Amino acid sequence: MSPIPCPACSRFLPESPTSCPGCHLPLTGPNAQRLWQVDQTLATLQRERTGLIAALRAGEVSTAPVAAHTFATTPGSAADAAPRAAEAMTGQGLQETAPPAEPQRAATVARRTWTTQQTLLAIGVLLVLVAGSIALAIAWFLIGIVGQLLVMAGFTAAATAASLVLSRRRLPSSAEALALVAGGLLLLDVAAARRFGLAGLDSVDGRTYTAVTGLLAAVLLAVLHRTDRRIAGFALLSLTAASLGWAGIVAFASNASATAALALAGAVLFGVLHLVVPASFGLTRRAATGPAGGWTAFSAVAAAVGALSAGLDALSRPTGPRVDGPVVDQLQADGLASVALLATLAVAGALLVRRVVAVRAARLGSRSAVRVDWTGRPLAGDWRALGVVAVVATVSGPTAILGLALQLGAFWSAGLSLVAAVVATWLAVARARTTSLGVAWVEAQAGAVLGVLVFVCAVEGSRPATTIALTATALVAATAAVHRQAWRAAASAVGAVATVGAAALSGSMFTDAASVLAAAGTGAAVVAIALLRRAEPEEAPLAVVGHLTLFGALAAALAASLADAVVITVLVLVALTGAATAVLRAHLRALATGTTAVASAWALWLAGGLVGPRSQWVVLAAAAFGLAALAQWRRQRTEELVLGSVAVLVAATAVMVAMERSWPHAASVAAAAYGLVAVGYAALPHRRGVVTLGVVALTAAVWLELWDADVATLEAWTLPLAGLLLAAGLWSHRELGDRSWLTAGPGLAVALVPSALFTMVDDGLARPLVTVVAAVVVLVLGALRRWQALVVLGAGTAAAVALTQLLPYAVLLPRYLTLGTLGIALLVIGARYEQRRADARQAVSWLASMS
């Protein structure tokens, strides 16, 4: 979508429009080009106007040239907007252009900072107020009534007069500081007069006193600001005093609804003051929107507390009618009144925002200019208060429905959901050709209301009511997805979730199994719809919701320990949706294939269990072969690795299940079969590494049989593995680069090293003899073939066997014979050191030259 709005109705325009799709305004020809230039000029003028207002409020003199000169020379101005607009607009419609550059206001309006002088003055104000408070508290009873009056009036009047004098002498910071002192003293004097019983004021009710004195102080401070409008402190303190006075009036309320009503009246009062007070009151008039927004927010909070308190009280009561004929208890009355106030805030706030926007649009020229102005300074002036009103209006509607629904109960909540659904559906269908912000706001409110009503029905624990509310939500979401292109993805997700929830709750009215099956079936249907909506905005959210629903249904079935038939049904749906996704969505094929494989194997396992334990195991064992066949069929593709990995996991599970059920021969046969399949798979091009799985499986088969036969001979366990490793290494010698440590090293190490080490504790002669003969044969073969691994392993094994056989006898020899032999050996080595070192180097070089 283009960010360019229609100049008449503010609807966003598509690319290269010939007319507005909302109001059908023609957008081609010379008039359309001129209209574009006028809009650009208005936007530039509005930004210039905003900068000038900011400069005037800052009290600084702009050094910028006059407006006409600025427009003619500033980049992005109206003077050069025309050629840019002509370049951007074609005979076929408006084209998107970059927005004009923001005017450089930094050169004309200096940024205001907190100066050292202002810091000193602020600290001085604080110290003076504290000192005055202490002195007044100490001396109050010593100076009598006359002294009290003089002190109260004298200091306040002196500070006020000094502030006015300093302002006239062009000392604004000092004037503001003394104005704050004067206002603070005034409020302090008013509070102290009642606290210490001046003129019997302590007998007056605190709320009445606060209301009267606050409003009188507000009037006095407003008059002072009118006397010198350059002193903003009087205006701000005037509004503060007025708010405190109105707070005294609000304090008369006895419940939440009355508090909210009085607060709302205060908001209206401040708003009226903003409109009717003469402009001569300056900032007091302009800033009145601040308290208006604050009291609006306070009214909404108070009404929400009253409505929700009554609703929670009704929710905690035992079952029964919520309203007994004409008799309504006080809490319920307060709750209903609070609901009415919240509804008033929602409607009145929306109308107020609409009216203000319309007036500003008439003043600025278009709604797009209003949007630019509001978004450009959302926290400035009237826009800040209007933003508060907009937020309050948006939140108040759903909150009112929440409080009302909690008080009425699930039945009436379901009825309200139907009403909200009808309204939202009518808006989506009847206003399909407009993107008015007001209509969108009402539709969003209807959606939020439906969500609140679903929540209330669920909290009430009524399955029929919740089902009705969810069904209504699903219908509204489906309508919005059809008639609102921008909302299609979100509306589709909401509709899918609501549909799944309604289906699950409908099934739960019968049995838990029906609930799970209904949810799973609905989830599968949602996935199917997502697959049919290829490349559409709703495809991804529908697919996510559908798959999450299926997995949630599976988890619920397992958690509730439902029958295997129910779990099998859910698994079949998961497998079918996964298979369809794998076929139709290539970028998800690997993940979908894995999900399908796991779900299918799991379903087969449970289905076999319905027949018997042996049939169950046979089905599981066969599933591994099927998955391996599928992996071979899909080789050279992304899903091959996934299918092969799942096949390995299923095969290992089948072997472990057979062992757990004490079927060693079955486990051995299965392992051997899997090993042969792996060897066959390794015969494929570029798949020779799979032979490792074959070695593991065949070795496991042999070991299982040996374990069942209680064979304890070491070589019976090592030689089969050694032979398989040696065969696999020699078979893969080309892939391994003819390196002896990779091809023959593992197998020979398994065959020789364990037997050589075991000769240390073996008293027999057969094992050492056979081991040393095998080691010598390997050594000779390695020397002839120039294989390093064979030479090292053969020599190391022979030496190890020789040492294990010599050590027992070396211990029994006489010490002089042992020591003498070692000494002679050292002498011979020392005498022929040079020659031996050369021979050692030659041997190392010869060994290193081997493969």
C-alpha positions in Angstrom: 0.0 0.0 0.0 1.1 3.6 -0.7 1.4 6.0 2.2 -0.4 8.6 0.1 -4.0 9.2 1.4 -6.9 10.4 -0.6 -7.2 14.3 -0.3 -11.0 14.0 0.1 -11.7 10.9 2.3 -8.1 10.1 3.6 -8.3 6.5 2.5 -4.9 5.1 1.6 -4.5 4.8 -2.2 -3.2 1.8 -4.1 -0.3 2.0 -6.5 -1.0 4.1 -9.6 -4.6 4.9 -8.9 -7.0 6.5 -11.4 -9.6 7.3 -8.8 -10.1 6.9 -5.1 -11.6 3.4 -4.3 -13.5 4.9 -1.3 -15.1 8.1 -2.5 -14.4 7.6 -6.3 -12.6 11.0 -6.6 -10.9 11.2 -10.0 -7.1 11.5 -9.6 -5.9 12.0 -13.2 -5.5 15.1 -15.3 -4.3 18.7 -14.7 -6.7 19.3 -11.8 -5.4 16.3 -9.9 -1.8 17.6 -10.4 -2.8 21.0 -9.1 -4.6 19.4 -6.1 -1.4 17.5 -5.3 0.6 20.8 -5.4 -1.9 22.5 -3.2 -1.8 19.7 -0.6 2.0 19.9 -0.6 1.8 23.7 -0.1 -0.7 23.3 2.8 1.6 20.8 4.5 4.6 23.1 4.2 2.6 26.1 5.5 1.3 24.0 8.5 4.9 23.1 9.5 5.9 26.7 9.2 2.9 27.8 11.3 3.8 25.2 14.0 7.4 26.5 14.1 6.3 30.1 14.4 3.9 29.3 17.3 6.7 27.4 19.1 9.0 30.4 18.6 6.4 32.8 20.0 5.7 30.7 23.0 9.5 30.5 23.7 9.5 34.3 23.9 12.3 34.5 21.3 12.6 36.7 18.2 12.9 34.8 15.0 15.7 35.9 12.7 14.3 34.0 9.8 13.2 35.9 6.6 9.6 36.5 5.9 7.3 33.7 4.9 7.3 34.4 1.3 11.0 34.5 1.1 11.2 31.3 3.1 8.9 29.5 0.8 10.8 30.6 -2.2 14.2 29.5 -0.9 13.8 26.7 1.6 14.2 23.2 0.2 11.0 21.3 0.2 8.9 24.5 0.0 5.8 25.2 -2.1 7.9 27.0 -4.7 9.7 23.9 -5.7 6.9 21.5 -4.8 5.3 22.1 -8.2 8.1 20.7 -10.3 8.5 17.8 -8.0 4.8 17.1 -8.1 4.8 17.3 -11.9 7.6 14.7 -12.0 5.9 12.5 -9.5 2.4 12.5 -11.2 1.8 10.8 -14.5 -1.2 10.7 -16.7 -2.3 7.4 -15.1 -2.5 8.7 -11.5 -0.6 9.6 -8.4 2.8 8.1 -7.7 4.4 7.9 -4.3 7.0 10.7 -3.7 9.3 11.4 -0.8 7.8 13.8 1.8 9.1 17.4 1.8 12.1 18.0 4.0 11.3 19.3 7.6 11.9 23.0 7.9 15.1 23.7 9.8 13.7 25.4 12.9 16.9 24.8 14.9 18.4 28.1 13.4 15.3 30.2 14.4 14.2 28.6 17.7 16.8 28.0 20.3 16.3 24.9 22.4 15.4 25.9 25.9 17.7 24.5 28.6 17.7 24.6 32.4 20.1 27.4 33.2 22.2 28.0 36.3 20.1 31.0 37.2 16.9 28.9 37.1 18.5 26.3 39.3 19.5 28.9 41.9 16.0 30.4 41.8 14.3 27.0 42.2 16.4 26.2 45.2 15.6 29.7 46.6 11.9 29.1 46.1 12.2 25.9 48.0 14.1 27.4 50.9 11.8 30.4 51.2 8.7 28.1 51.3 10.3 25.8 53.9 11.5 28.8 56.0 8.1 30.4 55.8 6.4 27.2 56.9 8.6 26.9 59.9 8.4 30.5 60.9 4.6 30.5 60.5 4.2 27.3 62.6 6.4 28.7 65.4 5.1 32.3 65.6 1.5 31.7 64.7 0.2 31.6 68.3 2.4 34.5 69.5 1.4 37.2 67.1 -2.4 36.9 67.5 -5.2 37.3 65.1 -4.0 40.7 63.7 -0.5 39.4 63.3 -1.7 36.3 61.6 -3.7 38.2 59.1 -0.8 40.5 58.4 1.6 37.6 58.0 -0.8 35.7 55.7 -1.7 38.6 53.6 1.6 40.5 53.7 4.0 37.9 52.5 1.7 36.6 49.8 0.9 40.1 48.5 4.6 41.1 48.6 5.6 38.0 46.6 2.8 38.7 44.1 3.7 42.3 43.7 7.4 41.6 43.3 6.6 39.0 40.7 4.6 41.5 38.6 7.3 44.1 38.9 10.1 41.8 37.9 8.1 40.7 34.9 7.6 44.3 33.7 11.4 44.8 34.0 12.0 41.9 31.6 13.3 39.4 34.3 11.1 36.4 33.4 12.9 33.7 35.4 12.8 35.8 38.6 9.2 36.7 38.1 8.3 33.0 37.6 10.1 32.1 40.7 8.3 34.7 42.9 5.0 33.7 41.3 5.5 30.2 42.4 6.4 31.5 45.9 3.3 33.6 46.0 1.0 30.8 44.8 2.6 28.4 47.2 2.1 30.8 50.1 -1.5 31.4 49.1 -2.2 27.7 49.2 -0.3 27.3 52.4 -2.1 30.2 54.0 -5.5 28.7 53.0 -4.6 25.4 54.6 -3.1 26.9 57.7 -6.2 29.1 58.3 -8.4 26.1 58.8 -5.7 24.0 60.5 -5.2 26.6 63.3 -8.9 27.7 63.5 -8.6 31.2 62.1 -12.0 32.9 62.3 -13.6 29.6 63.2 -12.7 27.9 59.9 -11.9 24.7 61.7 -15.6 24.1 62.1 -16.2 24.0 58.4 -16.3 20.6 56.7 -13.0 19.7 55.1 -14.5 18.9 51.8 -16.5 22.0 51.6 -13.6 24.1 52.7 -11.3 22.6 50.1 -13.8 23.1 47.3 -14.6 26.7 48.1 -11.1 27.9 48.9 -9.6 26.0 45.9 -12.0 27.5 43.5 -11.6 31.0 45.0 -7.8 30.7 44.8 -8.1 29.5 41.2 -10.1 32.6 40.3 -7.6 34.9 42.1 -4.6 33.3 40.4 -6.3 33.4 37.0 -6.9 37.1 37.4 -3.2 37.6 38.3 -2.2 35.8 35.2 -4.6 37.9 33.2 -2.9 41.0 34.6 0.5 39.8 33.3 0.2 36.9 30.8 4.0 36.5 30.7 4.0 34.9 34.1 3.0 31.3 33.4 3.2 30.2 37.1 0.0 32.0 38.0 -1.9 30.1 35.3 -0.5 26.7 36.2 -1.2 27.3 39.9 -4.7 28.5 39.0 -5.5 25.3 37.3 -3.9 23.3 40.1 -6.0 25.1 42.7 -9.1 24.6 40.6 -8.3 20.9 40.4 -7.9 20.7 44.2 -11.1 22.5 44.7 -12.9 20.1 42.4 -11.3 17.2 44.2 -13.1 18.5 47.3 -16.4 18.3 45.5 -15.5 14.8 44.2 -14.8 13.8 47.8 -18.5 14.1 48.6 -19.2 11.0 46.5 -20.2 7.9 48.5 -19.5 5.3 45.9 -17.5 4.6 42.8 -20.2 5.6 40.3 -20.8 9.0 42.1 -17.0 9.6 42.1 -16.8 8.8 38.4 -19.8 11.1 37.7 -18.4 14.0 39.6 -15.0 13.5 38.0 -16.6 13.5 34.5 -18.4 16.7 35.4 -15.1 18.2 36.3 -13.7 17.2 33.0 -16.6 18.8 31.2 -16.3 21.9 33.3 -12.6 22.3 32.4 -13.4 21.7 28.8 -16.1 24.3 28.8 -13.6 26.8 30.5 -11.2 26.1 27.6 -13.9 27.2 25.2 -15.8 30.0 26.9 -13.1 31.8 28.9 -11.9 34.9 27.1 -8.6 34.8 25.3 -7.3 37.5 27.6 -6.7 34.8 30.3 -3.9 33.4 28.1 -2.4 30.2 29.4 -5.1 29.6 31.9 -7.5 29.2 29.1 -5.2 27.2 26.8 -4.0 24.8 29.5 -7.4 24.0 30.8 -7.5 21.0 28.6 -4.8 19.4 30.8 -7.1 19.1 33.9 -9.9 18.1 31.6 -7.9 15.1 30.3 -6.8 14.2 33.8 -10.3 14.2 35.2 -11.5 12.2 32.2 -8.9 9.5 33.0 -9.8 9.6 36.7 -13.5 9.2 35.9 -12.8 6.2 33.7 -10.6 4.6 36.5 -13.3 5.2 39.1 -16.1 3.8 36.9 -14.0 0.8 36.0 -13.4 0.1 39.7 -17.1 0.3 40.5 -18.1 -1.9 37.5 -15.5 -4.6 38.1 -16.1 -4.6 41.9 -19.8 -5.3 41.3 -19.0 -7.9 38.7 -16.5 -9.8 40.9 -19.0 -9.7 43.8 -21.7 -11.2 41.5 -19.3 -13.8 40.3 -18.4 -14.9 43.8 -22.1 -15.4 44.8 -23.6 -18.9 44.7 -25.5 -19.8 41.6 -28.9 -18.2 41.2 -30.6 -15.2 39.7 -28.3 -12.1 39.7 -31.2 -9.6 39.9 -34.2 -10.4 42.1 -37.1 -8.6 40.6 -37.2 -4.8 41.3 -34.9 -5.2 44.3 -31.4 -4.3 43.5 -28.7 -4.1 46.2 -26.5 -1.1 46.5 -23.4 -2.7 45.0 -25.3 -3.9 41.9 -26.8 -0.4 41.5 -23.4 1.2 41.8 -22.0 -1.3 39.3 -24.7 -0.7 36.7 -24.3 3.1 37.1 -20.5 2.7 36.6 -21.2 0.6 33.5 -23.4 3.4 32.2 -20.7 6.0 32.9 -18.1 3.9 31.1 -20.4 3.6 28.1 -20.9 7.4 28.2 -17.2 7.9 28.2 -16.7 5.6 25.2 -19.4 7.2 23.1 -18.9 10.8 24.1 -15.1 10.5 23.8 -15.4 9.1 20.3 -17.8 11.9 19.3 -15.5 14.5 20.8 -12.5 13.2 18.9 -14.5 13.0 15.7 -15.7 16.6 16.2 -12.3 18.0 17.0 -10.7 16.3 14.0 -13.4 17.6 11.7 -12.9 21.2 13.0 -9.2 21.0 12.6 -9.6 19.5 9.1 -11.7 22.4 8.1 -9.1 24.8 9.5 -6.0 23.0 8.0 -7.6 22.0 4.7 -7.7 18.2 4.9 -7.7 15.3 7.3 -4.3 14.3 6.2 -3.0 17.6 7.5 -4.7 16.9 10.8 -3.0 13.5 10.9 0.4 15.0 10.2 -0.1 17.7 12.9 -1.3 15.2 15.5 1.4 12.6 14.9 4.0 15.3 14.7 3.3 16.7 18.2 1.1 14.2 20.1 2.2 15.5 23.6 1.7 19.2 22.9 -1.2 21.3 23.9 -4.7 20.2 23.0 -3.4 17.1 21.2 -2.2 15.7 24.5 -5.6 16.0 26.1 -7.4 14.7 23.0 -5.0 11.7 23.1 -6.1 11.0 26.7 -9.7 11.2 25.6 -9.1 8.8 22.7 -7.4 6.3 25.0 -10.2 6.6 27.6 -12.9 6.1 24.9 -11.1 3.1 23.5 -10.7 1.4 26.9 -14.0 2.3 28.4 -16.2 0.3 25.9 -14.7 -3.1 26.6 -14.4 -2.4 30.3 -18.1 -1.5 30.5 -19.0 -4.7 28.7 -16.7 -6.7 31.1 -18.4 -5.2 34.2 -21.9 -5.7 32.8 -21.3 -9.2 31.7 -19.8 -10.2 35.0 -23.0 -8.9 36.7 -25.4 -10.5 34.3 -23.9 -13.9 34.0 -23.0 -16.3 31.2 -26.4 -16.5 29.5 -26.7 -12.8 28.9 -23.1 -12.6 28.0 -23.7 -15.0 25.2 -26.6 -12.9 24.1 -24.4 -9.8 24.1 -21.9 -11.6 22.0 -24.5 -12.2 19.4 -25.5 -8.6 19.3 -21.8 -7.5 19.0 -21.4 -10.0 16.2 -24.3 -8.7 14.3 -23.1 -5.1 14.6 -19.5 -6.0 13.6 -20.7 -8.1 10.7 -23.0 -5.3 9.5 -20.2 -2.8 9.6 -17.8 -5.1 7.8 -20.3 -5.7 5.0 -22.1 -2.4 4.7 -19.0 -0.2 5.0 -16.7 -2.4 2.9 -15.7 0.5 0.5 -14.3 2.8 3.1 -11.4 2.9 5.5 -12.8 5.6 7.8 -10.9 5.7 11.0 -14.2 6.0 12.9 -15.5 2.8 11.3 -12.3 1.0 12.0 -12.4 2.1 15.6 -16.0 0.8 16.0 -15.0 -2.5 14.4 -12.0 -2.8 16.7 -14.3 -2.0 19.7 -16.7 -4.8 18.6 -13.8 -7.2 18.3 -12.5 -6.3 21.8 -16.1 -6.7 23.2 -16.3 -10.1 21.7 -13.0 -11.1 23.3 -14.2 -9.8 26.7 -17.5 -11.7 26.4 -15.7 -14.9 25.5 -13.5 -14.4 28.6 -16.5 -13.8 30.9 -18.3 -16.9 29.6 -15.2 -19.0 30.2 -14.7 -17.6 33.7 -18.4 -18.3 34.4 -17.7 -22.0 33.5 -20.6 -22.2 31.1 -19.7 -24.3 28.1 -22.8 -23.6 26.0 -22.4 -19.8 26.5 -18.7 -19.9 25.7 -19.4 -22.0 22.6 -21.9 -19.4 21.4 -19.5 -16.5 22.1 -16.7 -18.3 20.3 -18.9 -19.1 17.3 -19.9 -15.5 17.1 -16.3 -14.4 17.2 -15.4 -16.9 14.5 -18.1 -15.6 12.2 -17.1 -11.9 12.7 -13.4 -12.8 12.1 -14.3 -14.6 8.9 -16.3 -11.7 7.7 -13.5 -9.2 8.5 -11.0 -11.5 6.7 -13.1 -11.3 3.6 -14.0 -7.6 3.6 -10.9 -6.1 5.2 -7.7 -6.8 3.2 -5.4 -5.2 5.7 -6.9 -7.3 8.6 -6.9 -10.6 6.7 -4.0 -12.3 8.4 -5.0 -11.3 12.0 -8.7 -11.9 11.4 -8.0 -15.4 9.9 -5.9 -16.3 13.0 -8.6 -15.1 15.4 -11.3 -16.9 13.5 -9.3 -20.2 13.4 -8.6 -20.0 17.2 -12.3 -19.3 17.9 -13.4 -22.1 15.7 -11.1 -24.6 17.3 -12.2 -23.5 20.7 -15.9 -23.7 19.8 -15.4 -27.2 18.4 -13.5 -28.4 21.4 -16.1 -27.1 23.9 -18.9 -28.6 21.8 -17.3 -32.0 22.0 -16.5 -31.6 25.8 -20.2 -31.5 26.4 -20.3 -35.2 25.6 -16.9 -36.8 26.5 -13.3 -35.8 26.7 -12.6 -38.0 23.7 -15.1 -36.2 21.7 -13.6 -32.9 22.7 -10.1 -34.0 21.6 -11.3 -35.5 18.3 -13.4 -32.4 17.5 -10.3 -30.1 18.2 -8.1 -32.4 16.1 -10.5 -32.5 13.2 -10.9 -28.8 13.2 -7.2 -28.3 13.4 -6.7 -30.5 10.4 -9.4 -28.6 8.5 -7.6 -25.3 9.3 -4.3 -26.7 7.9 -6.1 -27.8 4.8 -7.5 -24.3 4.3 -4.1 -22.9 4.8 -2.7 -25.2 2.1 -5.4 -24.1 -0.3 -4.6 -20.4 0.4 -1.1 -20.5 -1.1 0.8 -17.2 -1.1 -2.1 -15.4 0.6 -1.7 -13.4 3.9 -3.7 -15.8 5.9 -1.7 -18.9 4.9 0.9 -18.7 7.6 -1.4 -17.9 10.6 -3.9 -20.6 9.6 -1.1 -23.2 9.3 0.4 -22.3 12.7 -3.0 -22.4 14.4 -3.9 -25.7 12.8 -0.7 -27.5 13.7 -0.7 -26.1 17.2 -4.2 -27.4 17.6 -3.2 -30.9 16.4 -0.3 -31.0 18.8 -2.4 -29.6 21.6 -5.1 -32.3 21.0 -2.4 -35.0 21.1 -1.0 -33.6 24.4 -4.6 -33.5 25.8 -5.3 -37.0 24.8 -2.1 -38.3 26.4 -2.6 -36.2 29.6 -6.1 -37.5 30.0 -5.0 -41.1 29.3 -7.6 -41.6 26.6 -8.0 -44.8 24.7 -5.3 -45.7 22.2 -7.9 -45.4 19.4 -8.3 -41.7 20.1 -4.6 -41.2 20.2 -4.2 -43.1 16.9 -6.8 -41.0 15.2 -5.0 -37.8 16.3 -1.7 -39.2 15.1 -3.2 -40.1 11.7 -4.5 -36.6 11.3 -1.0 -35.2 12.2 0.6 -37.6 9.7 -1.8 -36.7 6.9 -1.4 -32.9 7.4 2.3 -33.3 7.6 2.4 -35.4 4.4 0.2 -32.8 2.6 2.5 -30.0 3.8 5.6 -31.9 2.6 4.1 -32.4 -0.8 2.7 -28.8 -1.3 5.3 -26.7 0.5 8.8 -27.4 -0.6 10.4 -25.0 2.0 8.8 -26.9 4.8 9.3 -30.4 3.4 12.1 -31.5 5.8 10.2 -30.5 8.9 6.9 -31.9 7.6 8.5 -35.1 6.6 10.0 -35.7 10.0 6.6 -34.9 11.7 4.9 -37.3 9.4 7.4 -40.1 9.9 7.3 -39.9 13.7 3.5 -39.7 13.8 3.1 -42.6 11.5 5.5 -44.8 13.4 3.8 -43.9 16.7 0.4 -44.6 15.2 1.6 -48.0 13.9 3.0 -48.9 17.3 -0.3 -48.1 19.0 -2.3 -49.9 16.3 -0.2 -53.0 16.7 -0.9 -52.9 20.5 -4.6 -53.2 19.8 -3.9 -56.7 18.4 -1.2 -58.0 20.8 2.3 -57.5 22.1 4.1 -59.5 19.4 2.1 -57.9 16.6 2.9 -54.5 18.1 6.6 -55.2 18.0 6.5 -56.7 14.5 4.7 -53.5 13.2 7.3 -51.3 14.9 10.2 -53.3 13.5 8.6 -53.2 10.0 8.2 -49.4 10.3 12.0 -49.0 10.4 12.3 -50.9 7.1 9.6 -48.8 5.5 11.3 -45.6 6.6 14.6 -46.7 5.3 13.0 -47.6 2.0 11.4 -44.1 1.8 14.8 -42.5 2.6 16.4 -44.5 -0.3 13.5 -43.5 -2.6 14.0 -39.8 -1.7 17.8 -39.8 -1.8 19.6 -36.7 -3.0 16.8 -34.6 -1.5 16.4 -32.7 1.8 14.0 -35.2 3.4 16.4 -38.2 2.9 18.4 -37.3 6.0 15.2 -36.8 8.0 13.7 -40.1 7.0 16.9 -42.0 7.6 17.3 -40.5 11.1 13.8 -41.4 12.0 14.4 -44.9 10.7 17.5 -45.3 12.9 15.5 -44.1 15.9 12.7 -46.5 15.2 15.1 -49.4 14.6 16.9 -48.8 17.9 13.5 -48.5 19.7 12.4 -51.9 18.2 15.6 -53.6 19.5 15.3 -52.0 22.9 11.6 -53.0 23.2 12.5 -56.6 22.3 15.2 -56.7 25.0 12.9 -55.2 27.5 10.3 -57.9 26.8 13.0 -60.6 27.0 13.0 -61.5 23.4 16.8 -61.7 22.7 16.6 -63.8 19.5 14.0 -61.4 18.1 16.2 -58.4 19.0 19.3 -60.1 17.5 17.5 -61.0 14.2 16.1 -57.4 14.0 19.6 -55.9 14.6 21.1 -58.2 12.0 18.4 -57.3 9.5 18.9 -53.6 10.1 22.7 -54.0 9.7 22.2 -55.7 6.3 19.9 -52.9 5.2 22.5 -50.4 6.3 25.2 -52.2 4.4 22.9 -52.3 1.3 22.2 -48.6 1.7 25.9 -47.9 1.9 26.3 -49.4 -1.5 24.7 -46.4 -3.0 26.9 -43.7 -4.4 28.2 -41.2 -1.8 26.5 -43.1 1.0 29.4 -45.3 2.1 29.4 -43.7 5.6 26.2 -45.5 6.4 28.2 -48.7 6.7 29.0 -47.5 10.2 25.4 -48.1 11.2 25.6 -51.6 9.6 28.7 -52.4 11.8 26.9 -51.2 14.9 23.8 -53.2 14.1 25.6 -56.4 13.1 27.8 -56.2 16.2 24.8 -55.7 18.4 23.2 -58.8 16.8 26.2 -60.9 17.6 26.6 -59.6 21.1 22.9 -60.2 21.8 23.3 -63.9 20.9 26.5 -64.1 23.0 24.8 -62.5 25.9 21.9 -64.9 25.7 24.4 -67.9 25.5 26.4 -66.6 28.5 29.7 -66.6 26.5 32.5 -65.2 28.6 35.5 -65.5 26.3 36.9 -62.1 25.5 37.7 -62.8 21.8 34.2 -63.9 21.2 33.1 -60.3 21.9 36.0 -58.5 20.2 36.7 -60.4 17.1 33.2 -60.0 15.4 33.4 -56.3 15.9 37.0 -56.2 14.7 36.2 -58.2 11.6 33.2 -56.0 10.8 35.3 -52.8 11.3 38.1 -54.2 9.2 35.8 -55.2 6.4 34.0 -51.8 6.5 37.3 -49.9 6.5 38.8 -51.9 3.6 35.5 -51.5 1.7 35.6 -47.7 2.2 39.4 -47.3 1.6 38.9 -45.0 -1.4 36.6 -42.7 0.5 39.0 -42.7 3.5 42.0 -41.9 1.3 43.9 -45.2 1.8 45.0 -44.1 5.2 45.8 -47.2 7.3 44.7 -45.7 10.6 41.2 -45.2 9.1 40.9 -48.3 7.1 42.6 -51.1 9.1 43.5 -49.4 12.4 40.1 -49.5 14.2 39.5 -53.2 13.4 43.1 -54.4 14.3 43.0 -52.3 17.5 39.8 -54.0 18.7 41.2 -57.4 17.7 44.7 -57.1 19.3 44.7 -54.5 22.2 42.1 -56.1 24.5 43.7 -59.6 24.1 47.1 -58.2 24.8 46.0 -56.4 27.9 44.1 -59.5 29.1 47.2 -61.6 29.0 48.4 -59.8 32.2 45.8 -61.7 34.2 45.6 -64.9 32.1 47.6 -67.8 33.3 47.0 -69.9 30.2 49.4 -70.2 27.2 47.0 -70.2 24.3 46.0 -66.6 24.4 49.5 -65.1 24.7 50.8 -67.4 22.0 48.0 -66.7 19.6 48.1 -63.0 20.3 51.8 -62.7 19.8 51.7 -64.7 16.6 48.8 -62.6 15.3 50.8 -59.4 16.3 53.9 -60.6 14.4 51.9 -61.5 11.3 50.3 -58.0 11.4 53.7 -56.4 11.9 55.2 -58.3 8.9 52.2 -57.5 6.7 52.4 -53.9 7.7 56.1 -53.7 6.8 55.5 -55.3 3.5 52.5 -53.1 2.6 54.0 -50.1 4.2 51.0 -49.5 6.5 51.8 -47.5 9.6 48.8 -48.7 11.6 49.7 -52.3 11.2 53.4 -51.8 12.1 52.5 -49.8 15.2 49.7 -52.1 16.4 51.7 -55.3 15.7 54.9 -54.1 17.3 53.0 -52.6 20.3 50.9 -55.8 20.8 54.0 -58.1 20.6 55.9 -55.9 23.0 53.0 -55.8 25.4 52.6 -59.6 25.3 56.3 -60.1 25.8 56.4 -57.9 28.8 53.4 -59.5 30.4 55.0 -62.9 30.0 58.5 -61.7 31.2 57.6 -59.7 34.2 56.5 -62.7 36.4 59.8 -64.4 35.8 61.9 -61.3 36.1 60.7 -60.9 39.6 61.9 -64.4 40.5 65.4 -64.0 39.1 68.4 -63.3 41.4 69.0 -59.6 41.9 72.7 -59.7 40.8 71.6 -61.3 37.5 68.9 -58.7 36.8 71.1 -55.8 37.8 74.1 -57.1 35.8 72.0 -57.7 32.7 70.7 -54.2 32.8 74.2 -52.8 33.4 75.7 -54.6 30.5 72.8 -53.5 28.3 73.4 -49.9 29.2 77.1 -50.2 28.5 76.4 -51.7 25.0 74.0 -48.9 24.3 76.3 -46.3 25.5 79.2 -47.6 23.4 77.1 -47.7 20.3 75.1 -44.6 21.0 75.9 -42.7 17.9 75.1 -45.6 15.6 71.9 -46.4 17.5 70.8 -42.8 17.3 71.2 -42.8 13.6 69.4 -46.2 13.3 66.5 -44.8 15.5 66.2 -41.7 13.2 66.2 -44.0 10.2 63.5 -46.1 11.8 61.3 -43.1 12.7 61.7 -41.8 9.1 60.7 -45.2 7.7 57.7 -45.4 10.0 56.6 -41.9 9.1 56.8 -42.6 5.5 54.1 -45.3 5.8 50.5 -44.6 5.0 
